[in-house]
Amino acid sequence: MLYGLSILYHQVSRVELLDEVQVRAVNIANENNLTELPTLIFEFICTGKYVFSCHLLLVYVYSWIKSSTLMEGI
């Protein structure tokens, strides 16, 4: 049912796919220490009480991707 809640309460405002070179550029520009691997970034429009549920949605999606055949060979 988490998927149904995501439709009702969360709006994805941006999705970005960064390769390791772009992550390195972010690290240099912002003095971060992110792991320099291809990275998928989601930005949600959610406030207040929905912030935690946005986090749960990403954990759910991540666990689904890790358990599926989408990750084979990576």
mmCIF file of the N, C-alpha and C atoms, coordinates in Angstrom:
data_MODEL
# 
_entry.id   MODEL 
# 
loop_
_atom_site.group_PDB 
_atom_site.id 
_atom_site.type_symbol 
_atom_site.label_atom_id 
_atom_site.label_alt_id 
_atom_site.label_comp_id 
_atom_site.label_asym_id 
_atom_site.label_entity_id 
_atom_site.label_seq_id 
_atom_site.pdbx_PDB_ins_code 
_atom_site.Cartn_x 
_atom_site.Cartn_y 
_atom_site.Cartn_z 
_atom_site.occupancy 
_atom_site.B_iso_or_equiv 
_atom_site.pdbx_formal_charge 
_atom_site.auth_seq_id 
_atom_site.auth_comp_id 
_atom_site.auth_asym_id 
_atom_site.auth_atom_id 
_atom_site.pdbx_PDB_model_num 
ATOM 1   N N  . MET A 1 1  ? 0.800  -1.209 0.000   1.00 0.00 ? 1  MET A N  1 
ATOM 2   C CA . MET A 1 1  ? 0.000  0.000  0.000   1.00 0.00 ? 1  MET A CA 1 
ATOM 3   C C  . MET A 1 1  ? 0.841  1.272  0.000   1.00 0.00 ? 1  MET A C  1 
ATOM 4   N N  . LEU A 1 2  ? 2.125  1.147  0.267   1.00 0.00 ? 2  LEU A N  1 
ATOM 5   C CA . LEU A 1 2  ? 2.988  2.319  0.260   1.00 0.00 ? 2  LEU A CA 1 
ATOM 6   C C  . LEU A 1 2  ? 2.954  2.996  -1.102  1.00 0.00 ? 2  LEU A C  1 
ATOM 7   N N  . TYR A 1 3  ? 2.860  2.210  -2.174  1.00 0.00 ? 3  TYR A N  1 
ATOM 8   C CA . TYR A 1 3  ? 2.801  2.785  -3.517  1.00 0.00 ? 3  TYR A CA 1 
ATOM 9   C C  . TYR A 1 3  ? 1.573  3.672  -3.671  1.00 0.00 ? 3  TYR A C  1 
ATOM 10  N N  . GLY A 1 4  ? 0.432  3.227  -3.177  1.00 0.00 ? 4  GLY A N  1 
ATOM 11  C CA . GLY A 1 4  ? -0.784 4.025  -3.250  1.00 0.00 ? 4  GLY A CA 1 
ATOM 12  C C  . GLY A 1 4  ? -0.657 5.329  -2.479  1.00 0.00 ? 4  GLY A C  1 
ATOM 13  N N  . LEU A 1 5  ? -0.020 5.296  -1.322  1.00 0.00 ? 5  LEU A N  1 
ATOM 14  C CA . LEU A 1 5  ? 0.203  6.514  -0.557  1.00 0.00 ? 5  LEU A CA 1 
ATOM 15  C C  . LEU A 1 5  ? 1.104  7.480  -1.307  1.00 0.00 ? 5  LEU A C  1 
ATOM 16  N N  . SER A 1 6  ? 2.072  6.933  -2.026  1.00 0.00 ? 6  SER A N  1 
ATOM 17  C CA . SER A 1 6  ? 2.983  7.813  -2.750  1.00 0.00 ? 6  SER A CA 1 
ATOM 18  C C  . SER A 1 6  ? 2.244  8.624  -3.801  1.00 0.00 ? 6  SER A C  1 
ATOM 19  N N  . ILE A 1 7  ? 1.251  8.051  -4.422  1.00 0.00 ? 7  ILE A N  1 
ATOM 20  C CA . ILE A 1 7  ? 0.474  8.766  -5.431  1.00 0.00 ? 7  ILE A CA 1 
ATOM 21  C C  . ILE A 1 7  ? -0.313 9.894  -4.770  1.00 0.00 ? 7  ILE A C  1 
ATOM 22  N N  . LEU A 1 8  ? -0.837 9.648  -3.588  1.00 0.00 ? 8  LEU A N  1 
ATOM 23  C CA . LEU A 1 8  ? -1.697 10.626 -2.940  1.00 0.00 ? 8  LEU A CA 1 
ATOM 24  C C  . LEU A 1 8  ? -0.932 11.771 -2.279  1.00 0.00 ? 8  LEU A C  1 
ATOM 25  N N  . TYR A 1 9  ? 0.234  11.496 -1.706  1.00 0.00 ? 9  TYR A N  1 
ATOM 26  C CA . TYR A 1 9  ? 0.866  12.475 -0.832  1.00 0.00 ? 9  TYR A CA 1 
ATOM 27  C C  . TYR A 1 9  ? 2.234  12.974 -1.292  1.00 0.00 ? 9  TYR A C  1 
ATOM 28  N N  . HIS A 1 10 ? 2.811  12.400 -2.320  1.00 0.00 ? 10 HIS A N  1 
ATOM 29  C CA . HIS A 1 10 ? 4.154  12.782 -2.721  1.00 0.00 ? 10 HIS A CA 1 
ATOM 30  C C  . HIS A 1 10 ? 4.187  13.160 -4.195  1.00 0.00 ? 10 HIS A C  1 
ATOM 31  N N  . GLN A 1 11 ? 4.894  14.204 -4.462  1.00 0.00 ? 11 GLN A N  1 
ATOM 32  C CA . GLN A 1 11 ? 5.069  14.604 -5.847  1.00 0.00 ? 11 GLN A CA 1 
ATOM 33  C C  . GLN A 1 11 ? 6.563  14.693 -6.110  1.00 0.00 ? 11 GLN A C  1 
ATOM 34  N N  . VAL A 1 12 ? 7.025  13.931 -7.083  1.00 0.00 ? 12 VAL A N  1 
ATOM 35  C CA . VAL A 1 12 ? 8.432  13.994 -7.444  1.00 0.00 ? 12 VAL A CA 1 
ATOM 36  C C  . VAL A 1 12 ? 8.629  15.245 -8.276  1.00 0.00 ? 12 VAL A C  1 
ATOM 37  N N  . SER A 1 13 ? 9.504  16.121 -7.811  1.00 0.00 ? 13 SER A N  1 
ATOM 38  C CA . SER A 1 13 ? 9.737  17.351 -8.554  1.00 0.00 ? 13 SER A CA 1 
ATOM 39  C C  . SER A 1 13 ? 10.966 17.254 -9.445  1.00 0.00 ? 13 SER A C  1 
ATOM 40  N N  . ARG A 1 14 ? 11.879 16.334 -9.107  1.00 0.00 ? 14 ARG A N  1 
ATOM 41  C CA . ARG A 1 14 ? 13.078 16.192 -9.925  1.00 0.00 ? 14 ARG A CA 1 
ATOM 42  C C  . ARG A 1 14 ? 13.711 14.828 -9.685  1.00 0.00 ? 14 ARG A C  1 
ATOM 43  N N  . VAL A 1 15 ? 14.238 14.249 -10.766 1.00 0.00 ? 15 VAL A N  1 
ATOM 44  C CA . VAL A 1 15 ? 15.026 13.023 -10.700 1.00 0.00 ? 15 VAL A CA 1 
ATOM 45  C C  . VAL A 1 15 ? 16.300 13.284 -11.499 1.00 0.00 ? 15 VAL A C  1 
ATOM 46  N N  . GLU A 1 16 ? 17.438 13.007 -10.907 1.00 0.00 ? 16 GLU A N  1 
ATOM 47  C CA . GLU A 1 16 ? 18.708 13.215 -11.586 1.00 0.00 ? 16 GLU A CA 1 
ATOM 48  C C  . GLU A 1 16 ? 19.545 11.946 -11.508 1.00 0.00 ? 16 GLU A C  1 
ATOM 49  N N  . LEU A 1 17 ? 20.212 11.643 -12.595 1.00 0.00 ? 17 LEU A N  1 
ATOM 50  C CA . LEU A 1 17 ? 21.159 10.532 -12.626 1.00 0.00 ? 17 LEU A CA 1 
ATOM 51  C C  . LEU A 1 17 ? 22.538 11.133 -12.846 1.00 0.00 ? 17 LEU A C  1 
ATOM 52  N N  . LEU A 1 18 ? 23.415 10.972 -11.863 1.00 0.00 ? 18 LEU A N  1 
ATOM 53  C CA . LEU A 1 18 ? 24.767 11.499 -11.937 1.00 0.00 ? 18 LEU A CA 1 
ATOM 54  C C  . LEU A 1 18 ? 25.737 10.350 -12.133 1.00 0.00 ? 18 LEU A C  1 
ATOM 55  N N  . ASP A 1 19 ? 26.694 10.518 -13.033 1.00 0.00 ? 19 ASP A N  1 
ATOM 56  C CA . ASP A 1 19 ? 27.759 9.526  -13.146 1.00 0.00 ? 19 ASP A CA 1 
ATOM 57  C C  . ASP A 1 19 ? 28.862 9.897  -12.154 1.00 0.00 ? 19 ASP A C  1 
ATOM 58  N N  . GLU A 1 20 ? 29.901 9.065  -12.079 1.00 0.00 ? 20 GLU A N  1 
ATOM 59  C CA . GLU A 1 20 ? 30.944 9.293  -11.074 1.00 0.00 ? 20 GLU A CA 1 
ATOM 60  C C  . GLU A 1 20 ? 31.688 10.610 -11.286 1.00 0.00 ? 20 GLU A C  1 
ATOM 61  N N  . VAL A 1 21 ? 31.796 11.073 -12.516 1.00 0.00 ? 21 VAL A N  1 
ATOM 62  C CA . VAL A 1 21 ? 32.466 12.355 -12.785 1.00 0.00 ? 21 VAL A CA 1 
ATOM 63  C C  . VAL A 1 21 ? 31.636 13.518 -12.235 1.00 0.00 ? 21 VAL A C  1 
ATOM 64  N N  . GLN A 1 22 ? 30.326 13.454 -12.414 1.00 0.00 ? 22 GLN A N  1 
ATOM 65  C CA . GLN A 1 22 ? 29.455 14.503 -11.886 1.00 0.00 ? 22 GLN A CA 1 
ATOM 66  C C  . GLN A 1 22 ? 29.452 14.503 -10.362 1.00 0.00 ? 22 GLN A C  1 
ATOM 67  N N  . VAL A 1 23 ? 29.467 13.318 -9.742  1.00 0.00 ? 23 VAL A N  1 
ATOM 68  C CA . VAL A 1 23 ? 29.520 13.242 -8.280  1.00 0.00 ? 23 VAL A CA 1 
ATOM 69  C C  . VAL A 1 23 ? 30.838 13.838 -7.789  1.00 0.00 ? 23 VAL A C  1 
ATOM 70  N N  . ARG A 1 24 ? 31.930 13.567 -8.483  1.00 0.00 ? 24 ARG A N  1 
ATOM 71  C CA . ARG A 1 24 ? 33.222 14.150 -8.123  1.00 0.00 ? 24 ARG A CA 1 
ATOM 72  C C  . ARG A 1 24 ? 33.149 15.675 -8.202  1.00 0.00 ? 24 ARG A C  1 
ATOM 73  N N  . ALA A 1 25 ? 32.492 16.212 -9.232  1.00 0.00 ? 25 ALA A N  1 
ATOM 74  C CA . ALA A 1 25 ? 32.341 17.665 -9.372  1.00 0.00 ? 25 ALA A CA 1 
ATOM 75  C C  . ALA A 1 25 ? 31.527 18.247 -8.216  1.00 0.00 ? 25 ALA A C  1 
ATOM 76  N N  . VAL A 1 26 ? 30.478 17.544 -7.801  1.00 0.00 ? 26 VAL A N  1 
ATOM 77  C CA . VAL A 1 26 ? 29.684 17.979 -6.649  1.00 0.00 ? 26 VAL A CA 1 
ATOM 78  C C  . VAL A 1 26 ? 30.543 17.985 -5.401  1.00 0.00 ? 26 VAL A C  1 
ATOM 79  N N  . ASN A 1 27 ? 31.352 16.949 -5.217  1.00 0.00 ? 27 ASN A N  1 
ATOM 80  C CA . ASN A 1 27 ? 32.251 16.892 -4.056  1.00 0.00 ? 27 ASN A CA 1 
ATOM 81  C C  . ASN A 1 27 ? 33.204 18.079 -4.034  1.00 0.00 ? 27 ASN A C  1 
ATOM 82  N N  . ILE A 1 28 ? 33.783 18.395 -5.182  1.00 0.00 ? 28 ILE A N  1 
ATOM 83  C CA . ILE A 1 28 ? 34.738 19.503 -5.254  1.00 0.00 ? 28 ILE A CA 1 
ATOM 84  C C  . ILE A 1 28 ? 34.042 20.838 -5.010  1.00 0.00 ? 28 ILE A C  1 
ATOM 85  N N  . ALA A 1 29 ? 32.902 21.039 -5.663  1.00 0.00 ? 29 ALA A N  1 
ATOM 86  C CA . ALA A 1 29 ? 32.203 22.323 -5.568  1.00 0.00 ? 29 ALA A CA 1 
ATOM 87  C C  . ALA A 1 29 ? 31.652 22.597 -4.168  1.00 0.00 ? 29 ALA A C  1 
ATOM 88  N N  . ASN A 1 30 ? 31.210 21.551 -3.476  1.00 0.00 ? 30 ASN A N  1 
ATOM 89  C CA . ASN A 1 30 ? 30.539 21.733 -2.185  1.00 0.00 ? 30 ASN A CA 1 
ATOM 90  C C  . ASN A 1 30 ? 31.313 21.178 -1.012  1.00 0.00 ? 30 ASN A C  1 
ATOM 91  N N  . GLU A 1 31 ? 32.556 20.769 -1.252  1.00 0.00 ? 31 GLU A N  1 
ATOM 92  C CA . GLU A 1 31 ? 33.393 20.171 -0.201  1.00 0.00 ? 31 GLU A CA 1 
ATOM 93  C C  . GLU A 1 31 ? 32.679 19.015 0.493   1.00 0.00 ? 31 GLU A C  1 
ATOM 94  N N  . ASN A 1 32 ? 32.025 18.181 -0.319  1.00 0.00 ? 32 ASN A N  1 
ATOM 95  C CA . ASN A 1 32 ? 31.349 16.986 0.190   1.00 0.00 ? 32 ASN A CA 1 
ATOM 96  C C  . ASN A 1 32 ? 32.289 15.798 0.110   1.00 0.00 ? 32 ASN A C  1 
ATOM 97  N N  . ASN A 1 33 ? 31.847 14.690 0.651   1.00 0.00 ? 33 ASN A N  1 
ATOM 98  C CA . ASN A 1 33 ? 32.613 13.455 0.599   1.00 0.00 ? 33 ASN A CA 1 
ATOM 99  C C  . ASN A 1 33 ? 31.696 12.310 0.153   1.00 0.00 ? 33 ASN A C  1 
ATOM 100 N N  . LEU A 1 34 ? 30.930 12.559 -0.921  1.00 0.00 ? 34 LEU A N  1 
ATOM 101 C CA . LEU A 1 34 ? 30.025 11.531 -1.429  1.00 0.00 ? 34 LEU A CA 1 
ATOM 102 C C  . LEU A 1 34 ? 30.827 10.444 -2.131  1.00 0.00 ? 34 LEU A C  1 
ATOM 103 N N  . THR A 1 35 ? 30.341 9.212  -2.068  1.00 0.00 ? 35 THR A N  1 
ATOM 104 C CA . THR A 1 35 ? 30.975 8.118  -2.785  1.00 0.00 ? 35 THR A CA 1 
ATOM 105 C C  . THR A 1 35 ? 30.833 8.373  -4.273  1.00 0.00 ? 35 THR A C  1 
ATOM 106 N N  . GLU A 1 36 ? 31.945 8.300  -4.988  1.00 0.00 ? 36 GLU A N  1 
ATOM 107 C CA . GLU A 1 36 ? 31.947 8.653  -6.408  1.00 0.00 ? 36 GLU A CA 1 
ATOM 108 C C  . GLU A 1 36 ? 31.552 7.458  -7.263  1.00 0.00 ? 36 GLU A C  1 
ATOM 109 N N  . LEU A 1 37 ? 30.261 7.196  -7.262  1.00 0.00 ? 37 LEU A N  1 
ATOM 110 C CA . LEU A 1 37 ? 29.626 6.142  -8.043  1.00 0.00 ? 37 LEU A CA 1 
ATOM 111 C C  . LEU A 1 37 ? 28.414 6.735  -8.745  1.00 0.00 ? 37 LEU A C  1 
ATOM 112 N N  . PRO A 1 38 ? 27.907 6.096  -9.809  1.00 0.00 ? 38 PRO A N  1 
ATOM 113 C CA . PRO A 1 38 ? 26.653 6.578  -10.396 1.00 0.00 ? 38 PRO A CA 1 
ATOM 114 C C  . PRO A 1 38 ? 25.570 6.661  -9.316  1.00 0.00 ? 38 PRO A C  1 
ATOM 115 N N  . THR A 1 39 ? 24.856 7.766  -9.308  1.00 0.00 ? 39 THR A N  1 
ATOM 116 C CA . THR A 1 39 ? 23.922 8.060  -8.225  1.00 0.00 ? 39 THR A CA 1 
ATOM 117 C C  . THR A 1 39 ? 22.600 8.565  -8.788  1.00 0.00 ? 39 THR A C  1 
ATOM 118 N N  . LEU A 1 40 ? 21.513 8.037  -8.267  1.00 0.00 ? 40 LEU A N  1 
ATOM 119 C CA . LEU A 1 40 ? 20.172 8.475  -8.643  1.00 0.00 ? 40 LEU A CA 1 
ATOM 120 C C  . LEU A 1 40 ? 19.636 9.349  -7.511  1.00 0.00 ? 40 LEU A C  1 
ATOM 121 N N  . ILE A 1 41 ? 19.238 10.570 -7.854  1.00 0.00 ? 41 ILE A N  1 
ATOM 122 C CA . ILE A 1 41 ? 18.777 11.525 -6.856  1.00 0.00 ? 41 ILE A CA 1 
ATOM 123 C C  . ILE A 1 41 ? 17.312 11.856 -7.123  1.00 0.00 ? 41 ILE A C  1 
ATOM 124 N N  . PHE A 1 42 ? 16.504 11.792 -6.069  1.00 0.00 ? 42 PHE A N  1 
ATOM 125 C CA . PHE A 1 42 ? 15.097 12.179 -6.141  1.00 0.00 ? 42 PHE A CA 1 
ATOM 126 C C  . PHE A 1 42 ? 14.890 13.428 -5.304  1.00 0.00 ? 42 PHE A C  1 
ATOM 127 N N  . GLU A 1 43 ? 14.087 14.347 -5.802  1.00 0.00 ? 43 GLU A N  1 
ATOM 128 C CA . GLU A 1 43 ? 13.650 15.481 -5.003  1.00 0.00 ? 43 GLU A CA 1 
ATOM 129 C C  . GLU A 1 43 ? 12.128 15.430 -4.964  1.00 0.00 ? 43 GLU A C  1 
ATOM 130 N N  . PHE A 1 44 ? 11.596 15.369 -3.751  1.00 0.00 ? 44 PHE A N  1 
ATOM 131 C CA . PHE A 1 44 ? 10.152 15.305 -3.565  1.00 0.00 ? 44 PHE A CA 1 
ATOM 132 C C  . PHE A 1 44 ? 9.631  16.646 -3.083  1.00 0.00 ? 44 PHE A C  1 
ATOM 133 N N  . ILE A 1 45 ? 8.408  16.954 -3.465  1.00 0.00 ? 45 ILE A N  1 
ATOM 134 C CA . ILE A 1 45 ? 7.716  18.082 -2.870  1.00 0.00 ? 45 ILE A CA 1 
ATOM 135 C C  . ILE A 1 45 ? 6.911  17.496 -1.721  1.00 0.00 ? 45 ILE A C  1 
ATOM 136 N N  . CYS A 1 46 ? 7.420  17.674 -0.528  1.00 0.00 ? 46 CYS A N  1 
ATOM 137 C CA . CYS A 1 46 ? 6.709  17.206 0.661   1.00 0.00 ? 46 CYS A CA 1 
ATOM 138 C C  . CYS A 1 46 ? 7.156  18.062 1.838   1.00 0.00 ? 46 CYS A C  1 
ATOM 139 N N  . THR A 1 47 ? 6.249  18.317 2.734   1.00 0.00 ? 47 THR A N  1 
ATOM 140 C CA . THR A 1 47 ? 6.551  19.169 3.874   1.00 0.00 ? 47 THR A CA 1 
ATOM 141 C C  . THR A 1 47 ? 6.035  18.529 5.151   1.00 0.00 ? 47 THR A C  1 
ATOM 142 N N  . GLY A 1 48 ? 6.537  19.028 6.239   1.00 0.00 ? 48 GLY A N  1 
ATOM 143 C CA . GLY A 1 48 ? 6.041  18.654 7.558   1.00 0.00 ? 48 GLY A CA 1 
ATOM 144 C C  . GLY A 1 48 ? 5.901  17.172 7.794   1.00 0.00 ? 48 GLY A C  1 
ATOM 145 N N  . LYS A 1 49 ? 4.676  16.746 8.001   1.00 0.00 ? 49 LYS A N  1 
ATOM 146 C CA . LYS A 1 49 ? 4.423  15.365 8.390   1.00 0.00 ? 49 LYS A CA 1 
ATOM 147 C C  . LYS A 1 49 ? 4.725  14.359 7.284   1.00 0.00 ? 49 LYS A C  1 
ATOM 148 N N  . TYR A 1 50 ? 4.908  14.816 6.043   1.00 0.00 ? 50 TYR A N  1 
ATOM 149 C CA . TYR A 1 50 ? 5.153  13.892 4.942   1.00 0.00 ? 50 TYR A CA 1 
ATOM 150 C C  . TYR A 1 50 ? 6.634  13.629 4.672   1.00 0.00 ? 50 TYR A C  1 
ATOM 151 N N  . VAL A 1 51 ? 7.527  14.344 5.325   1.00 0.00 ? 51 VAL A N  1 
ATOM 152 C CA . VAL A 1 51 ? 8.960  14.159 5.080   1.00 0.00 ? 51 VAL A CA 1 
ATOM 153 C C  . VAL A 1 51 ? 9.374  12.724 5.401   1.00 0.00 ? 51 VAL A C  1 
ATOM 154 N N  . PHE A 1 52 ? 8.949  12.211 6.536   1.00 0.00 ? 52 PHE A N  1 
ATOM 155 C CA . PHE A 1 52 ? 9.319  10.848 6.914   1.00 0.00 ? 52 PHE A CA 1 
ATOM 156 C C  . PHE A 1 52 ? 8.729  9.835  5.941   1.00 0.00 ? 52 PHE A C  1 
ATOM 157 N N  . SER A 1 53 ? 7.517  10.044 5.474   1.00 0.00 ? 53 SER A N  1 
ATOM 158 C CA . SER A 1 53 ? 6.931  9.094  4.533   1.00 0.00 ? 53 SER A CA 1 
ATOM 159 C C  . SER A 1 53 ? 7.637  9.162  3.176   1.00 0.00 ? 53 SER A C  1 
ATOM 160 N N  . CYS A 1 54 ? 8.174  10.328 2.794   1.00 0.00 ? 54 CYS A N  1 
ATOM 161 C CA . CYS A 1 54 ? 9.002  10.404 1.579   1.00 0.00 ? 54 CYS A CA 1 
ATOM 162 C C  . CYS A 1 54 ? 10.237 9.538  1.744   1.00 0.00 ? 54 CYS A C  1 
ATOM 163 N N  . HIS A 1 55 ? 10.835 9.606  2.922   1.00 0.00 ? 55 HIS A N  1 
ATOM 164 C CA . HIS A 1 55 ? 12.000 8.769  3.217   1.00 0.00 ? 55 HIS A CA 1 
ATOM 165 C C  . HIS A 1 55 ? 11.621 7.286  3.131   1.00 0.00 ? 55 HIS A C  1 
ATOM 166 N N  . LEU A 1 56 ? 10.511 6.914  3.708   1.00 0.00 ? 56 LEU A N  1 
ATOM 167 C CA . LEU A 1 56 ? 10.074 5.517  3.660   1.00 0.00 ? 56 LEU A CA 1 
ATOM 168 C C  . LEU A 1 56 ? 9.818  5.064  2.235   1.00 0.00 ? 56 LEU A C  1 
ATOM 169 N N  . LEU A 1 57 ? 9.273  5.946  1.421   1.00 0.00 ? 57 LEU A N  1 
ATOM 170 C CA . LEU A 1 57 ? 9.035  5.606  0.021   1.00 0.00 ? 57 LEU A CA 1 
ATOM 171 C C  . LEU A 1 57 ? 10.355 5.289  -0.681  1.00 0.00 ? 57 LEU A C  1 
ATOM 172 N N  . LEU A 1 58 ? 11.381 6.091  -0.462  1.00 0.00 ? 58 LEU A N  1 
ATOM 173 C CA . LEU A 1 58 ? 12.674 5.832  -1.085  1.00 0.00 ? 58 LEU A CA 1 
ATOM 174 C C  . LEU A 1 58 ? 13.301 4.532  -0.582  1.00 0.00 ? 58 LEU A C  1 
ATOM 175 N N  . VAL A 1 59 ? 13.167 4.253  0.702   1.00 0.00 ? 59 VAL A N  1 
ATOM 176 C CA . VAL A 1 59 ? 13.678 2.991  1.249   1.00 0.00 ? 59 VAL A CA 1 
ATOM 177 C C  . VAL A 1 59 ? 12.959 1.820  0.587   1.00 0.00 ? 59 VAL A C  1 
ATOM 178 N N  . TYR A 1 60 ? 11.658 1.942  0.412   1.00 0.00 ? 60 TYR A N  1 
ATOM 179 C CA . TYR A 1 60 ? 10.873 0.897  -0.238  1.00 0.00 ? 60 TYR A CA 1 
ATOM 180 C C  . TYR A 1 60 ? 11.325 0.691  -1.677  1.00 0.00 ? 60 TYR A C  1 
ATOM 181 N N  . VAL A 1 61 ? 11.475 1.782  -2.434  1.00 0.00 ? 61 VAL A N  1 
ATOM 182 C CA . VAL A 1 61 ? 11.905 1.688  -3.833  1.00 0.00 ? 61 VAL A CA 1 
ATOM 183 C C  . VAL A 1 61 ? 13.297 1.085  -3.920  1.00 0.00 ? 61 VAL A C  1 
ATOM 184 N N  . TYR A 1 62 ? 14.207 1.539  -3.049  1.00 0.00 ? 62 TYR A N  1 
ATOM 185 C CA . TYR A 1 62 ? 15.569 1.015  -3.041  1.00 0.00 ? 62 TYR A CA 1 
ATOM 186 C C  . TYR A 1 62 ? 15.576 -0.487 -2.769  1.00 0.00 ? 62 TYR A C  1 
ATOM 187 N N  . SER A 1 63 ? 14.808 -0.932 -1.790  1.00 0.00 ? 63 SER A N  1 
ATOM 188 C CA . SER A 1 63 ? 14.788 -2.357 -1.469  1.00 0.00 ? 63 SER A CA 1 
ATOM 189 C C  . SER A 1 63 ? 14.170 -3.169 -2.604  1.00 0.00 ? 63 SER A C  1 
ATOM 190 N N  . TRP A 1 64 ? 13.190 -2.595 -3.293  1.00 0.00 ? 64 TRP A N  1 
ATOM 191 C CA . TRP A 1 64 ? 12.597 -3.275 -4.442  1.00 0.00 ? 64 TRP A CA 1 
ATOM 192 C C  . TRP A 1 64 ? 13.620 -3.414 -5.565  1.00 0.00 ? 64 TRP A C  1 
ATOM 193 N N  . ILE A 1 65 ? 14.356 -2.350 -5.851  1.00 0.00 ? 65 ILE A N  1 
ATOM 194 C CA . ILE A 1 65 ? 15.365 -2.396 -6.912  1.00 0.00 ? 65 ILE A CA 1 
ATOM 195 C C  . ILE A 1 65 ? 16.461 -3.390 -6.564  1.00 0.00 ? 65 ILE A C  1 
ATOM 196 N N  . LYS A 1 66 ? 16.938 -3.384 -5.332  1.00 0.00 ? 66 LYS A N  1 
ATOM 197 C CA . LYS A 1 66 ? 18.005 -4.303 -4.912  1.00 0.00 ? 66 LYS A CA 1 
ATOM 198 C C  . LYS A 1 66 ? 17.565 -5.753 -4.995  1.00 0.00 ? 66 LYS A C  1 
ATOM 199 N N  . SER A 1 67 ? 16.279 -6.020 -4.825  1.00 0.00 ? 67 SER A N  1 
ATOM 200 C CA . SER A 1 67 ? 15.803 -7.403 -4.831  1.00 0.00 ? 67 SER A CA 1 
ATOM 201 C C  . SER A 1 67 ? 15.331 -7.848 -6.217  1.00 0.00 ? 67 SER A C  1 
ATOM 202 N N  . SER A 1 68 ? 15.354 -6.943 -7.186  1.00 0.00 ? 68 SER A N  1 
ATOM 203 C CA . SER A 1 68 ? 14.862 -7.300 -8.515  1.00 0.00 ? 68 SER A CA 1 
ATOM 204 C C  . SER A 1 68 ? 16.022 -7.626 -9.452  1.00 0.00 ? 68 SER A C  1 
ATOM 205 N N  . THR A 1 69 ? 15.696 -8.052 -10.650 1.00 0.00 ? 69 THR A N  1 
ATOM 206 C CA . THR A 1 69 ? 16.714 -8.367 -11.630 1.00 0.00 ? 69 THR A CA 1 
ATOM 207 C C  . THR A 1 69 ? 17.261 -7.122 -12.301 1.00 0.00 ? 69 THR A C  1 
ATOM 208 N N  . LEU A 1 70 ? 16.736 -5.940 -11.947 1.00 0.00 ? 70 LEU A N  1 
ATOM 209 C CA . LEU A 1 70 ? 17.253 -4.689 -12.515 1.00 0.00 ? 70 LEU A CA 1 
ATOM 210 C C  . LEU A 1 70 ? 18.719 -4.490 -12.174 1.00 0.00 ? 70 LEU A C  1 
ATOM 211 N N  . MET A 1 71 ? 19.165 -5.022 -11.047 1.00 0.00 ? 71 MET A N  1 
ATOM 212 C CA . MET A 1 71 ? 20.528 -4.807 -10.594 1.00 0.00 ? 71 MET A CA 1 
ATOM 213 C C  . MET A 1 71 ? 21.501 -5.881 -11.048 1.00 0.00 ? 71 MET A C  1 
ATOM 214 N N  . GLU A 1 72 ? 21.049 -6.863 -11.796 1.00 0.00 ? 72 GLU A N  1 
ATOM 215 C CA . GLU A 1 72 ? 21.949 -7.929 -12.240 1.00 0.00 ? 72 GLU A CA 1 
ATOM 216 C C  . GLU A 1 72 ? 23.026 -7.364 -13.152 1.00 0.00 ? 72 GLU A C  1 
ATOM 217 N N  . GLY A 1 73 ? 24.242 -7.751 -12.899 1.00 0.00 ? 73 GLY A N  1 
ATOM 218 C CA . GLY A 1 73 ? 25.355 -7.312 -13.714 1.00 0.00 ? 73 GLY A CA 1 
ATOM 219 C C  . GLY A 1 73 ? 25.919 -5.965 -13.298 1.00 0.00 ? 73 GLY A C  1 
ATOM 220 N N  . ILE A 1 74 ? 25.377 -5.385 -12.233 1.00 0.00 ? 74 ILE A N  1 
ATOM 221 C CA . ILE A 1 74 ? 25.893 -4.092 -11.764 1.00 0.00 ? 74 ILE A CA 1 
ATOM 222 C C  . ILE A 1 74 ? 26.743 -4.319 -10.546 1.00 0.00 ? 74 ILE A C  1 
# 
